[in-house]
Amino acid sequence: MPKTRLVSLNANTGAWTPIAASIAAHGVEISEDGSVTSQGIEAQFATDNFAITDTYPPGAALQITGHGNDGAAGLPPQPYRSGDVYCQLRSATATGTVVRVVESET
């Protein structure tokens, strides 16, 4: 069963918000929630050490799919380790926004 949560993001002049795994997910979809006016999203990913900033226009959805032998996109916090960070996000404009994060186990 998918797990959905809302996350508030800072403006593009603010700090990045890490989006960490809360379940053992194989797929993740992140999109603006629509509870506020869409601003677009800036994203950085762990695959390049959070070095490159990608910009997604309002209405676009980020899709993160697991890879490797187990197909896991991320694992939640464990007693011996912190949860995997899918990406870090912030608004693409000077106005904050809200994203909906949907994690799926399949």
C-alpha positions in Angstrom: 0.0 0.0 0.0 1.5 3.4 -1.0 2.4 5.9 1.7 1.6 9.6 1.0 2.8 12.6 2.9 3.0 16.4 2.4 6.3 18.3 2.8 6.6 22.1 2.8 9.6 23.4 0.8 11.5 26.7 1.3 11.8 29.3 -1.4 14.7 29.1 -3.8 16.8 31.3 -1.6 16.3 29.0 1.4 17.7 25.8 2.6 17.2 22.5 0.8 14.7 20.1 2.3 15.8 16.5 2.3 13.2 13.9 1.2 14.1 10.7 3.1 12.6 7.3 2.8 9.9 6.5 5.3 9.2 2.9 4.0 11.1 0.4 2.0 10.1 1.9 -1.4 10.6 0.7 -4.9 9.1 3.7 -6.5 8.5 7.4 -5.5 6.5 10.1 -7.1 6.9 13.7 -6.0 4.7 16.5 -7.3 3.4 19.8 -6.1 0.3 19.4 -4.0 -1.9 22.1 -5.4 -2.8 23.4 -1.9 -0.8 26.5 -2.8 -0.1 28.1 -6.2 2.4 25.9 -8.1 5.9 27.3 -8.2 8.0 24.6 -9.8 10.6 22.6 -7.9 14.4 22.6 -7.8 15.9 19.2 -7.1 19.3 17.7 -6.3 19.9 13.9 -6.2 22.3 11.6 -4.3 23.4 9.9 -7.5 25.6 12.9 -8.3 26.4 13.8 -4.7 23.8 16.6 -4.7 26.1 18.7 -7.0 23.7 19.4 -9.9 20.4 21.3 -9.6 17.6 20.3 -11.9 14.5 22.5 -12.3 11.0 21.1 -12.8 8.2 23.3 -14.1 4.9 23.7 -12.2 2.8 20.6 -12.7 5.7 18.3 -13.4 6.2 15.1 -11.4 9.6 13.6 -10.3 9.7 9.8 -10.7 12.3 7.9 -8.7 12.6 4.2 -9.4 14.7 1.7 -7.6 17.6 -0.1 -9.3 20.0 -2.9 -8.6 19.3 -6.4 -7.5 16.6 -5.6 -4.9 15.0 -2.7 -6.8 14.8 -0.5 -3.7 14.7 3.2 -4.2 15.3 3.8 -0.5 15.1 2.3 2.9 13.6 3.9 6.0 15.6 4.6 9.2 16.9 1.6 11.0 18.4 1.3 14.5 21.8 1.2 13.0 21.5 3.7 10.2 19.5 6.8 9.0 17.0 6.6 6.2 18.1 7.0 2.6 17.6 10.4 1.1 15.9 10.3 -2.3 16.6 13.9 -3.1 16.6 17.4 -1.7 14.1 19.9 -2.8 13.2 23.6 -2.7 10.8 25.8 -4.6 11.9 27.1 -8.0 10.8 30.6 -7.1 11.0 33.1 -4.2 7.8 31.6 -2.8 7.7 28.4 -0.9 5.6 25.4 -2.0 4.2 22.1 -0.8 4.9 18.7 -2.4 3.1 15.4 -2.2 5.5 12.4 -1.7 4.0 9.1 -2.7 6.2 6.0 -1.8 5.2 2.6 -3.2 6.5 -0.8 -2.1 5.9 -2.3 -5.6 
